[in-house]
């Protein structure tokens, strides 16, 4: 999902300052493709297939951030194909080495809009055969911002059937990601998004695909 997700994944460091100048990589123009893993342990059965592309499209120096555009196509049982685009603003600090080191050292980050835990380290073995050892495994939860791009995307995608009340929303979002230095855009080798939709637990897991 843009995930992110998640996606989603990047906004939780918007309010952190490291108190010193840090070296940024310039991610402008980077692209990362993801494919849904249909294994029942990761993805709800109604999601028959799915692809996402995350691309860093714009640098916003006034807000010290980058815009990440997420294009997605999901094929959902009873609902057909769903496509769309979401934009997420990612703070520049995300692209510094200090970003992940700070989370490793502290174990947790808490803000008014979300919480993040560092869950340790895990290897990622992906659908295309890629292997990414010793990834940082992180969990993002207690996401409060209803306008978050990942939540908007989940609202569009994770509906069990057309009979569900269209006013129902996606709640209790949890994102678990395997982050590997050197991968493009947000560095995610795996992204797993789960939550409640109209009281039903739904989930979608996706893997980075090598060019």
RODO-2510 file (C-alpha; in nm, 4 decimals, decimal comma):
residues 211
     n   res          X          Y          Z
     1     x     0,0000     0,0000     0,0000
     2     x     0,2177     0,4003     0,0202
     3     x     0,1353     0,1383     0,1689
     4     x     0,2506     0,4587     0,2326
     5     x     0,2472     0,4118     0,1949
     6     x     0,2429     0,4308     0,3604
     7     x     0,4002     0,5787     0,2651
     8     x     0,3336     0,6771     0,5095
     9     x     0,6185     0,5899     0,6555
    10     x     0,8021     0,9163     0,6194
    11     x     0,5839     1,1783     0,7833
    12     x     0,6556     1,0771     1,1410
    13     x     0,9841     1,2703     1,1589
    14     x     0,8392     1,6046     1,0522
    15     x     0,8912     1,7599     1,3958
    16     x     1,2378     1,6246     1,4826
    17     x     1,5438     1,8480     1,4873
    18     x     1,8895     1,7042     1,5353
    19     x     2,0371     2,0375     1,6386
    20     x     2,3136     2,0218     1,3788
    21     x     2,3620     2,0360     1,0058
    22     x     2,3405     1,6906     0,8478
    23     x     2,4341     1,5566     0,5076
    24     x     2,1365     1,4977     0,2785
    25     x     2,1232     1,2736    -0,0198
    26     x     1,9139     1,4239    -0,2972
    27     x     1,6326     1,1749    -0,3703
    28     x     1,4715     1,3920    -0,6389
    29     x     1,3787     1,1737    -0,9363
    30     x     1,4046     0,8408    -0,7528
    31     x     1,1398     0,5788    -0,8299
    32     x     1,0422     0,2600    -0,6422
    33     x     0,7965    -0,0054    -0,7641
    34     x     0,6030    -0,2413    -0,5342
    35     x     0,3941    -0,5525    -0,5946
    36     x     0,1335    -0,6973    -0,3607
    37     x     0,2164    -1,0336    -0,2034
    38     x    -0,1095    -1,2350    -0,2097
    39     x     0,0021    -1,4734     0,0661
    40     x    -0,2796    -1,4933     0,3209
    41     x    -0,0411    -1,4035     0,6036
    42     x     0,0109    -1,0606     0,4463
    43     x    -0,2897    -0,9723     0,2290
    44     x    -0,6662    -0,9972     0,2643
    45     x    -0,8120    -1,2471     0,0164
    46     x    -1,0389    -0,9949    -0,1565
    47     x    -0,7288    -0,8138    -0,2927
    48     x    -0,6500    -1,0164    -0,6033
    49     x    -0,3442    -0,8219    -0,7191
    50     x    -0,1886    -0,4801    -0,6916
    51     x     0,1018    -0,2582    -0,7942
    52     x     0,2304     0,0762    -0,6676
    53     x     0,4935     0,3216    -0,7846
    54     x     0,6436     0,5812    -0,5503
    55     x     0,8359     0,8689    -0,7080
    56     x     1,0067     1,1732    -0,5557
    57     x     0,8726     1,4489    -0,7796
    58     x     0,9494     1,7851    -0,6190
    59     x     1,1811     1,9491    -0,3661
    60     x     1,0136     2,2117    -0,1469
    61     x     1,2973     2,4158     0,0113
    62     x     1,0595     2,6531     0,1925
    63     x     0,9110     2,3654     0,3907
    64     x     1,2333     2,1567     0,3931
    65     x     1,0548     1,8628     0,2367
    66     x     1,0146     1,6476    -0,0727
    67     x     0,6881     1,5537    -0,2420
    68     x     0,6441     1,1805    -0,3021
    69     x     0,3784     1,0787    -0,5542
    70     x     0,2226     0,7316    -0,5205
    71     x     0,0369     0,5804    -0,8148
    72     x    -0,1499     0,2589    -0,7420
    73     x    -0,3604    -0,0048    -0,9177
    74     x    -0,5447    -0,2687    -0,7147
    75     x    -0,7814    -0,5389    -0,8373
    76     x    -1,0396    -0,6151    -0,5694
    77     x    -1,2934    -0,8953    -0,5649
    78     x    -1,6533    -0,7723    -0,6183
    79     x    -1,5259    -0,4221    -0,6912
    80     x    -1,3031    -0,4446    -0,9962
    81     x    -0,9938    -0,2328    -1,0552
    82     x    -0,9168     0,0669    -0,8371
    83     x    -0,6530     0,3179    -0,9443
    84     x    -0,5436     0,6495    -0,8021
    85     x    -0,2675     0,8877    -0,7014
    86     x    -0,1737     1,0248    -0,3595
    87     x     0,0892     1,2805    -0,2618
    88     x     0,2875     1,2705     0,0617
    89     x     0,5206     1,5408     0,1923
    90     x     0,8409     1,3869     0,3312
    91     x     1,0748     1,5948     0,5528
    92     x     1,4312     1,6381     0,4287
    93     x     1,5627     1,4913     0,7538
    94     x     1,4238     1,1500     0,6535
    95     x     1,7000     1,1250     0,3930
    96     x     1,9856     1,1700     0,6422
    97     x     2,1820     0,8892     0,8134
    98     x     2,0805     1,0405     1,1495
    99     x     1,7128     0,9662     1,0863
   100     x     1,7234     0,5917     1,1430
   101     x     2,0083     0,6062     1,3945
   102     x     1,7995     0,8277     1,6198
   103     x     1,5099     0,5810     1,6074
   104     x     1,7445     0,2892     1,6817
   105     x     1,8927     0,4690     1,9817
   106     x     1,5607     0,5822     2,1316
   107     x     1,3480     0,2826     2,0327
   108     x     1,0348     0,4926     1,9967
   109     x     0,9102     0,8241     1,8679
   110     x     0,5796     0,9752     1,9845
   111     x     0,3976     1,2753     1,8426
   112     x     0,0405     1,4049     1,8516
   113     x    -0,0287     1,2483     1,5111
   114     x     0,1461     0,9092     1,5218
   115     x     0,3825     0,6806     1,7096
   116     x     0,6795     0,4797     1,5822
   117     x     0,8656     0,1831     1,7281
   118     x     1,1925     0,0286     1,6185
   119     x     1,1221    -0,3466     1,6273
   120     x     1,4766    -0,4640     1,5714
   121     x     1,6283    -0,6163     1,2596
   122     x     1,5018    -0,8680     1,0048
   123     x     1,5959    -1,0035     0,6633
   124     x     1,3630    -0,9321     0,3707
   125     x     1,3187    -1,1925     0,0956
   126     x     1,1045    -1,0491    -0,1795
   127     x     0,8770    -1,1804    -0,4534
   128     x     1,1279    -1,0976    -0,7293
   129     x     1,4056    -1,2937    -0,5556
   130     x     1,5737    -0,9945    -0,3983
   131     x     1,7286    -1,0502    -0,0548
   132     x     1,7921    -0,7600     0,1848
   133     x     1,9673    -0,8698     0,5053
   134     x     1,9510    -0,6945     0,8399
   135     x     1,6784    -0,4404     0,7593
   136     x     1,5523    -0,1975     1,0222
   137     x     1,2013    -0,3180     1,1059
   138     x     0,9733    -0,0373     1,2172
   139     x     0,6097    -0,0050     1,3210
   140     x     0,3998     0,3075     1,2706
   141     x     0,0717     0,3203     1,4630
   142     x    -0,1811     0,5479     1,6356
   143     x    -0,2080     0,7490     1,3142
   144     x    -0,4495     1,0328     1,3976
   145     x    -0,4437     1,2459     1,0837
   146     x    -0,7460     1,1509     0,8750
   147     x    -0,6161     1,3468     0,5773
   148     x    -0,3030     1,1298     0,5614
   149     x    -0,2463     1,0072     0,2044
   150     x    -0,2186     0,6436     0,3095
   151     x    -0,5494     0,6604     0,4945
   152     x    -0,7173     0,8164     0,1917
   153     x    -0,5805     0,5377    -0,0252
   154     x    -0,6887     0,2697     0,2218
   155     x    -1,0392     0,4158     0,2301
   156     x    -1,0565     0,3732    -0,1463
   157     x    -0,9068     0,0251    -0,1620
   158     x    -0,9983    -0,1747     0,1454
   159     x    -1,3748    -0,2054     0,1177
   160     x    -1,5115    -0,5558     0,1616
   161     x    -1,8014    -0,5043    -0,0818
   162     x    -2,0138    -0,2347    -0,2414
   163     x    -2,2718    -0,2954     0,0336
   164     x    -2,0490    -0,1314     0,2968
   165     x    -2,1689     0,2073     0,4119
   166     x    -1,9747     0,4608     0,1984
   167     x    -1,9410     0,6784     0,5092
   168     x    -1,7372     0,4057     0,6808
   169     x    -1,3687     0,4813     0,7175
   170     x    -1,0357     0,3117     0,7638
   171     x    -0,9304     0,3042     1,1309
   172     x    -0,6541     0,1721     1,3547
   173     x    -0,3935     0,1848     1,0783
   174     x    -0,0676     0,0019     1,1501
   175     x     0,2276     0,0037     0,9097
   176     x     0,5208    -0,2344     0,9470
   177     x     0,8124    -0,1702     0,7120
   178     x     1,1539    -0,3252     0,6458
   179     x     1,3921    -0,0359     0,5735
   180     x     1,7177    -0,0979     0,3871
   181     x     1,9752     0,1722     0,3241
   182     x     2,0420     0,2147    -0,0466
   183     x     1,6922     0,1372    -0,1747
   184     x     1,5261     0,4280    -0,3582
   185     x     1,2655     0,6767    -0,2339
   186     x     1,1782     0,5751     0,1263
   187     x     1,4135     0,2764     0,1424
   188     x     1,1370     0,0220     0,2102
   189     x     1,2014    -0,3380     0,1023
   190     x     0,8650    -0,4501     0,2430
   191     x     0,5552    -0,2563     0,3490
   192     x     0,2640    -0,4147     0,5372
   193     x    -0,0473    -0,2071     0,6091
   194     x    -0,3381    -0,3254     0,8235
   195     x    -0,6402    -0,1730     0,9892
   196     x    -1,0137    -0,1892     1,0511
   197     x    -1,2674    -0,1116     0,7826
   198     x    -1,6280    -0,1054     0,9021
   199     x    -1,5227    -0,3329     1,1892
   200     x    -1,3437    -0,5842     0,9656
   201     x    -0,9676    -0,6390     0,9880
   202     x    -0,8018    -0,5953     0,6472
   203     x    -0,4381    -0,6000     0,5402
   204     x    -0,2135    -0,5626     0,2373
   205     x     0,1564    -0,6469     0,2088
   206     x     0,3798    -0,5412    -0,0772
   207     x     0,7425    -0,5977    -0,1835
   208     x     0,9904    -0,3713    -0,3569
   209     x     1,0650    -0,4796    -0,7139
   210     x     1,4099    -0,4313    -0,8605
   211     x     1,4321    -0,2363    -1,1913
***
